[in-house]
């Protein structure tokens, strides 16, 4: 296994620049997830590392080796695709061992490696089956087995769970993370699913318009977003953004266009008691989610959402008081940059 480095990478398709002078280092053994909206460049970044897309400018390193102009088969990486890309006419054993067969590995050695890999993935009893006789989760394990058996320097995974139902997706993400931890192989994972990113990643790379917006652990991105884009992209339900002028606060010197409050941090004062910053609102909708509920409220021309756990839930149309602790607020200037909180007074907007 090896670390990975993108050095001043750019990529254009005709006149469209999709990656812009990007620098990124991924440590050996790290599990890094690329997230961002459609068209942000996350899959292109992965494909350039795999050698499936040429770079327009810059260099790519796997370990100390410059692989920018190296063919895909010589990069010693394994890729797991969204559609699994299994050979339908081959058995599970043949699919898993196909890469070793191409490398000319002897039959006995190859068979032993296939059996070991299959047992690791819970496929030991399925080696003679064809892909059509497998469930979606089993096909995904076969694809993983084919990647693992080569002992590559890095795993590249492009939306590998998007074709699975929600329950199986939850199960497989746990399996993939546990397997990566066991093997210690550097892994880059592309997803649009925030739950996958937040639960699997050592670090997350947030991309927008071909530019890195922030790199950090899941907790860092959630608690200390670098700008409004990251604050609004990370977290579900999304952060509440309220006009700063609605609050009587001491704003940063640069001024602030908005105050951001996560639904977890916006409270029902009837349940939590008086808050340093609170104001009246009306309940518009309550969405039950088992042990918690999403409460959508309105005040003036503003809307917000909060998470309510346990206790009696408010009813639609009910007049309530909502509020937050000043330390839980995020300030964003007109250009979207985040600023530290300064002397928030206990007076809220109407």
Backbone torsions as a table, in degrees:
resi	resn	phi	psi	omega
1	UNK	NA	157.0	-174.4
2	UNK	-149.2	158.9	170.4
3	UNK	-77.7	169.8	-176.3
4	UNK	-133.2	140.8	178.6
5	UNK	-137.9	125.6	169.4
6	UNK	-97.9	126.3	-177.0
7	UNK	-118.5	106.5	176.9
8	UNK	50.8	48.0	-175.9
9	UNK	-81.2	133.5	171.9
10	UNK	-131.0	151.1	177.8
11	UNK	-146.5	128.0	177.5
12	UNK	-127.1	144.7	169.6
13	UNK	-112.8	100.4	-173.6
14	UNK	65.1	-124.5	-179.9
15	UNK	-87.4	-5.3	-175.4
16	UNK	-94.3	117.8	177.9
17	UNK	-92.0	115.7	-175.7
18	UNK	-102.6	-22.6	173.0
19	UNK	-128.8	131.5	-171.5
20	UNK	-121.6	102.9	172.8
21	UNK	42.5	59.5	-172.1
22	UNK	-96.6	135.0	173.8
23	UNK	-119.9	134.3	-178.1
24	UNK	-157.9	133.8	175.3
25	UNK	-120.3	132.6	179.3
26	UNK	-119.9	125.3	-174.5
27	UNK	-74.8	155.8	176.3
28	UNK	-58.7	129.0	178.4
29	UNK	83.0	1.1	-176.1
30	UNK	-81.9	148.4	174.1
31	UNK	-107.2	108.1	-176.2
32	UNK	-116.0	135.3	-179.5
33	UNK	-115.3	131.1	172.9
34	UNK	-94.7	127.1	175.2
35	UNK	-131.0	162.1	178.4
36	UNK	156.9	168.3	-179.3
37	UNK	-68.1	165.3	177.3
38	UNK	-55.8	135.1	178.8
39	UNK	84.4	7.6	-177.2
40	UNK	-78.7	-15.8	178.2
41	UNK	108.6	3.6	-174.3
42	UNK	-66.6	-42.6	178.6
43	UNK	-70.9	-37.6	176.7
44	UNK	-60.3	-40.1	178.7
45	UNK	-62.9	-39.7	178.3
46	UNK	-68.0	-43.9	-177.6
47	UNK	-67.2	-32.2	175.7
48	UNK	-66.2	-39.6	177.1
49	UNK	-64.4	-37.2	179.2
50	UNK	-74.5	-14.4	-176.8
51	UNK	86.8	10.4	-179.4
52	UNK	-86.7	-14.1	173.6
53	UNK	-132.6	130.2	175.6
54	UNK	-72.1	149.1	176.4
55	UNK	-81.8	150.0	174.9
56	UNK	-85.1	-32.2	178.5
57	UNK	-160.1	153.9	177.9
58	UNK	98.3	-177.3	-176.7
59	UNK	-132.5	152.6	176.0
60	UNK	-124.5	132.7	-179.4
61	UNK	-121.8	135.6	168.3
62	UNK	-113.2	112.3	-168.0
63	UNK	64.5	-132.9	178.2
64	UNK	-93.6	2.1	-173.3
65	UNK	-95.0	126.0	174.7
66	UNK	-76.5	112.8	-176.6
67	UNK	-109.1	13.3	-174.7
68	UNK	-52.6	-41.6	-176.7
69	UNK	-111.2	17.3	-180.0
70	UNK	-88.8	142.0	-179.3
71	UNK	-66.2	153.7	-178.5
72	UNK	-53.9	-42.1	-174.6
73	UNK	-69.7	-16.4	-179.1
74	UNK	-100.3	7.1	-177.3
75	UNK	-91.0	-9.9	179.7
76	UNK	55.6	48.4	173.7
77	UNK	-125.6	157.1	176.9
78	UNK	-121.5	138.2	-176.9
79	UNK	-119.4	135.4	175.6
80	UNK	-112.1	121.1	-173.5
81	UNK	-96.3	166.5	177.9
82	UNK	-61.1	-37.7	-175.8
83	UNK	-97.4	10.3	176.8
84	UNK	71.2	-34.5	176.1
85	UNK	54.7	43.5	176.7
86	UNK	-84.0	151.5	176.5
87	UNK	-83.7	115.4	-172.9
88	UNK	-65.5	-25.8	-177.3
89	UNK	-87.2	-4.2	-178.7
90	UNK	-102.0	152.5	174.1
91	UNK	-75.2	171.3	175.5
92	UNK	-56.5	-45.9	-179.8
93	UNK	-60.6	-42.8	-178.5
94	UNK	-68.6	-37.3	177.4
95	UNK	-64.9	-46.7	-178.6
96	UNK	-63.4	-41.4	-175.6
97	UNK	-88.1	3.2	-172.8
98	UNK	-59.8	-42.8	-179.5
99	UNK	-62.0	-40.2	178.6
100	UNK	-67.6	-34.5	177.3
101	UNK	-62.8	-42.1	178.4
102	UNK	-64.6	-30.0	179.6
103	UNK	-80.4	-3.3	178.5
104	UNK	79.6	21.2	178.6
105	UNK	-67.5	138.0	-177.8
106	UNK	-60.2	149.6	-174.0
107	UNK	-57.0	-47.1	-177.6
108	UNK	-62.6	-44.3	178.9
109	UNK	-65.1	-40.6	180.0
110	UNK	-64.1	-45.5	-179.2
111	UNK	-62.2	-40.2	179.3
112	UNK	-64.3	-42.0	179.2
113	UNK	-65.8	-38.8	178.6
114	UNK	-63.6	-44.8	-179.9
115	UNK	-63.1	-43.4	179.5
116	UNK	-62.6	-44.3	179.7
117	UNK	-65.8	-43.0	-179.8
118	UNK	-62.6	-41.5	178.9
119	UNK	-64.6	-39.0	178.8
120	UNK	-59.7	-33.9	-175.4
121	UNK	-101.0	7.3	-179.8
122	UNK	71.0	29.9	-178.3
123	UNK	-112.3	11.1	-173.6
124	UNK	-57.0	-33.6	-178.9
125	UNK	-90.8	6.6	-174.4
126	UNK	-118.6	11.0	-170.4
127	UNK	-62.4	-26.4	-177.9
128	UNK	-95.8	1.1	179.4
129	UNK	-82.2	155.2	173.0
130	UNK	-92.4	157.9	-177.9
131	UNK	-53.6	-34.9	-177.9
132	UNK	-64.2	-18.9	-179.2
133	UNK	-94.8	10.0	-177.5
134	UNK	-110.3	154.0	172.1
135	UNK	-76.6	170.6	178.7
136	UNK	-60.0	-42.2	179.1
137	UNK	-65.6	-37.0	178.3
138	UNK	-68.2	-39.7	177.2
139	UNK	-63.2	-37.8	178.5
140	UNK	-65.0	-37.5	177.7
141	UNK	-66.0	-37.4	177.2
142	UNK	-62.4	-44.5	177.8
143	UNK	-60.6	-40.2	176.8
144	UNK	-64.3	-41.9	179.9
145	UNK	-61.0	-40.9	178.6
146	UNK	-62.8	-34.5	178.5
147	UNK	-74.5	-41.5	-174.9
148	UNK	-67.7	-40.7	-168.8
149	UNK	-61.4	-24.0	-178.8
150	UNK	-79.5	-9.7	-176.5
151	UNK	50.1	60.9	-175.1
152	UNK	-77.7	170.8	174.0
153	UNK	-73.2	-26.8	-178.1
154	UNK	-155.5	147.7	169.7
155	UNK	-100.6	134.9	173.6
156	UNK	-118.0	125.0	-175.8
157	UNK	-126.6	121.0	-176.9
158	UNK	-110.6	101.0	179.5
159	UNK	47.6	50.9	-171.1
160	UNK	-69.6	-17.6	-174.8
161	UNK	-110.2	4.1	-171.1
162	UNK	-68.1	-19.9	-179.9
163	UNK	-89.9	0.9	-177.5
164	UNK	-97.4	155.8	176.5
165	UNK	-72.6	166.8	-170.1
166	UNK	-58.9	-44.7	-177.3
167	UNK	-64.8	-43.9	179.5
168	UNK	-69.0	-34.9	178.0
169	UNK	-61.5	-43.3	178.5
170	UNK	-60.9	-42.9	-179.3
171	UNK	-66.0	-44.0	-176.0
172	UNK	-69.7	-33.8	179.3
173	UNK	-66.1	-34.6	176.0
174	UNK	-65.5	-42.1	179.7
175	UNK	-64.0	-43.3	-177.8
176	UNK	-64.6	-44.5	-179.9
177	UNK	-63.6	-43.0	179.4
178	UNK	-63.8	-40.5	-180.0
179	UNK	-65.6	-43.4	179.1
180	UNK	-63.3	-39.3	178.0
181	UNK	-63.7	-38.7	-179.8
182	UNK	-67.9	-43.1	-176.4
183	UNK	-81.7	-29.5	-179.3
184	UNK	70.9	22.8	-178.0
185	UNK	-86.7	133.6	175.9
186	UNK	-54.4	129.7	-174.5
187	UNK	-134.3	133.0	172.4
188	UNK	-118.8	129.3	-168.9
189	UNK	-129.5	124.8	177.9
190	UNK	-103.4	131.2	178.3
191	UNK	-152.7	157.5	170.0
192	UNK	-102.6	-4.4	-174.2
193	UNK	-91.9	113.2	-177.2
194	UNK	-64.1	-35.2	-179.7
195	UNK	-62.3	-42.9	176.5
196	UNK	-59.1	-47.4	-177.7
197	UNK	-61.8	-47.3	-174.3
198	UNK	-70.3	-31.9	-175.8
199	UNK	-90.7	-21.9	-173.4
200	UNK	-102.9	-31.4	-166.8
201	UNK	-79.2	142.4	161.7
202	UNK	-74.5	-44.4	173.6
203	UNK	-137.9	151.2	177.4
204	UNK	-115.6	136.8	173.9
205	UNK	-108.0	114.7	179.7
206	UNK	-95.4	121.7	-177.7
207	UNK	-113.6	147.5	171.5
208	UNK	-154.0	125.3	179.8
209	UNK	60.9	32.0	178.8
210	UNK	77.2	10.3	-178.2
211	UNK	-122.9	137.3	175.5
212	UNK	-72.2	123.3	178.4
213	UNK	-88.6	-36.5	178.4
214	UNK	-167.4	147.7	173.1
215	UNK	-125.5	130.9	178.7
216	UNK	-178.3	175.8	174.4
217	UNK	-69.0	162.0	176.2
218	UNK	-54.2	-42.1	-179.9
219	UNK	-64.9	-39.3	179.9
220	UNK	-64.1	-44.4	-179.1
221	UNK	-66.5	-36.2	-178.8
222	UNK	-74.1	-43.3	-173.5
223	UNK	-88.7	-30.2	-176.0
224	UNK	-133.9	64.2	178.7
225	UNK	-62.4	141.4	-176.1
226	UNK	-75.6	-25.3	-178.1
227	UNK	-156.6	177.4	-176.5
228	UNK	-64.6	-35.3	179.9
229	UNK	-60.7	-49.6	-179.7
230	UNK	-62.9	-42.9	-179.8
231	UNK	-59.0	-39.4	-178.8
232	UNK	-82.2	-21.9	-177.5
233	UNK	-88.2	-37.2	-178.3
234	UNK	-92.5	128.6	178.1
235	UNK	112.8	137.6	177.8
236	UNK	-142.1	124.3	-3.3
237	UNK	-61.6	164.0	-175.0
238	UNK	-69.8	158.9	177.6
239	UNK	-59.5	144.4	172.1
240	UNK	-81.3	129.8	176.1
241	UNK	-113.7	120.8	-177.3
242	UNK	-121.2	141.3	179.5
243	UNK	-57.7	131.8	-178.8
244	UNK	-62.0	-29.6	-178.5
245	UNK	-66.4	-15.3	178.4
246	UNK	-75.5	-8.3	-176.6
247	UNK	-121.5	137.2	176.0
248	UNK	-87.8	86.8	-175.7
249	UNK	-131.9	163.4	170.9
250	UNK	-88.2	104.4	-175.4
251	UNK	-84.9	161.4	174.4
252	UNK	-57.0	158.8	-176.5
253	UNK	-56.9	-32.6	-177.5
254	UNK	-74.5	-10.5	-174.4
255	UNK	84.6	162.1	179.2
256	UNK	-140.9	132.6	179.8
257	UNK	-80.9	-33.4	-173.9
258	UNK	-145.0	155.1	169.5
259	UNK	-112.0	131.3	179.7
260	UNK	-107.5	133.6	177.6
261	UNK	-131.8	123.8	177.3
262	UNK	-72.8	147.5	178.1
263	UNK	-54.2	-30.5	176.7
264	UNK	-66.3	-26.8	-174.4
265	UNK	-99.2	-9.5	176.3
266	UNK	-89.6	124.4	-168.9
267	UNK	-115.6	153.9	167.9
268	UNK	-84.1	115.1	-175.1
269	UNK	-68.7	-25.6	176.8
270	UNK	-60.3	-31.1	-178.1
271	UNK	-94.2	-43.6	-173.2
272	UNK	-87.8	-15.0	-174.0
273	UNK	91.1	175.4	-177.9
274	UNK	-56.7	141.2	178.8
275	UNK	-112.1	154.6	177.4
276	UNK	-58.1	-33.7	176.9
277	UNK	-125.9	115.0	-179.4
278	UNK	-149.5	158.9	-178.8
279	UNK	-160.4	162.6	-177.8
280	UNK	-77.9	149.7	177.5
281	UNK	-152.1	168.2	179.1
282	UNK	-121.2	135.0	-179.9
283	UNK	-74.5	126.2	177.2
284	UNK	-100.0	-36.0	-175.0
285	UNK	-157.7	141.5	173.9
286	UNK	-122.0	123.5	178.6
287	UNK	-107.9	105.2	178.9
288	UNK	-69.9	136.4	178.6
289	UNK	-132.6	45.9	-179.4
290	UNK	78.9	-110.7	-177.7
291	UNK	-76.4	-5.2	177.7
292	UNK	-143.6	172.1	178.5
293	UNK	-142.4	148.4	171.5
294	UNK	-93.7	123.1	-178.9
295	UNK	-109.7	117.1	179.6
296	UNK	-97.7	127.4	-174.7
297	UNK	-126.1	161.5	176.9
298	UNK	-130.9	144.2	173.6
299	UNK	-149.9	119.0	-172.2
300	UNK	60.1	-129.7	179.0
301	UNK	-98.2	14.4	-177.5
302	UNK	-105.2	153.8	175.8
303	UNK	-127.1	150.2	177.9
304	UNK	-152.7	164.5	179.8
305	UNK	-131.4	139.1	175.6
306	UNK	-134.2	155.4	175.8
307	UNK	-95.9	128.2	-179.8
308	UNK	-117.5	124.2	-177.3
309	UNK	-114.8	133.3	174.3
310	UNK	62.1	176.6	176.4
311	UNK	69.2	-174.5	-179.1
312	UNK	-78.3	128.5	-179.7
313	UNK	-86.6	144.9	176.8
314	UNK	-69.1	162.0	180.0
315	UNK	-106.2	154.0	176.7
316	UNK	-56.1	134.7	-179.1
317	UNK	90.6	-10.7	-177.7
318	UNK	-73.0	140.5	175.4
319	UNK	-87.8	127.9	-175.4
320	UNK	-136.3	175.7	171.1
321	UNK	-116.6	133.1	176.3
322	UNK	-122.4	159.1	-179.1
323	UNK	-170.3	-179.6	-179.6
324	UNK	-154.2	161.9	172.7
325	UNK	-81.6	135.4	-179.6
326	UNK	-53.5	-35.2	-179.1
327	UNK	-67.3	-14.3	179.4
328	UNK	-91.3	-4.1	-176.6
329	UNK	-85.7	150.6	175.2
330	UNK	-119.3	135.7	179.6
331	UNK	-108.5	134.5	179.4
332	UNK	-127.2	125.6	178.8
333	UNK	-72.5	172.8	-177.1
334	UNK	-60.1	-27.5	178.5
335	UNK	-86.1	3.7	176.9
336	UNK	92.0	-7.9	-178.7
337	UNK	-73.2	147.9	-179.6
338	UNK	-86.5	147.2	179.7
339	UNK	-134.5	151.3	178.5
340	UNK	-67.9	151.2	179.6
341	UNK	-76.6	139.2	179.3
342	UNK	-135.0	115.2	168.6
343	UNK	49.2	58.7	176.7
344	UNK	-73.1	125.7	179.0
345	UNK	-84.2	156.2	-178.7
346	UNK	-81.5	44.2	178.3
347	UNK	-126.7	121.0	-176.1
348	UNK	-102.1	164.6	179.1
349	UNK	-72.2	162.6	172.6
350	UNK	-87.1	NA	NA
